């Protein structure tokens, strides 16, 4: 299992145009075919239609201030500029997970990051040799309006992926696990530039 995080973005429409359709060819402004999309599921949304889902997610993000006020949440902090969080989960090319297994993994990965109550679109693509899903998440909580904190998401997903593989009895991506351990070791060894000497 290899998780990969895409940079946060501003446009749910743009994310849906890319992930819910085929890749554009040179010279094309937009491509609306869906040949590479095997299936789409939604989480915490009243629709399974990705077109309606991204619109609801965009509305939720735009209504963040109202949601906070309604929930009694303090309206502190900066306005969220990038409410779109996208990442993928890819299985080893030799693995053939079922749709149910892929959905379970996607839901577990959301929970690992504290995003299980957030709106999400999960899309399975067939354009690569390895089975993989893309997950588009609304960082704005649909009830509280609070923005999800994504600090350490890469590390959290990597640790979750290692546990996912160990549960199934084999680590199929040892290079990814080695990179994770090296990154964690660097974080522990590297002192903060703001830390006072001797602290």
PyMOL commands that set and color helices and strands:
alter all, ss='L'
color gray80, all
select helices_A, chain A and resi 12-19+50-62+64-71+99-112+153-167+174-189
alter helices_A, ss='H'
color red, helices_A
select strands_A, chain A and resi 2-5+37-43+84-90+120-125+132-138
alter strands_A, ss='S'
color yellow, strands_A
deselect
rebuild
show_as cartoon
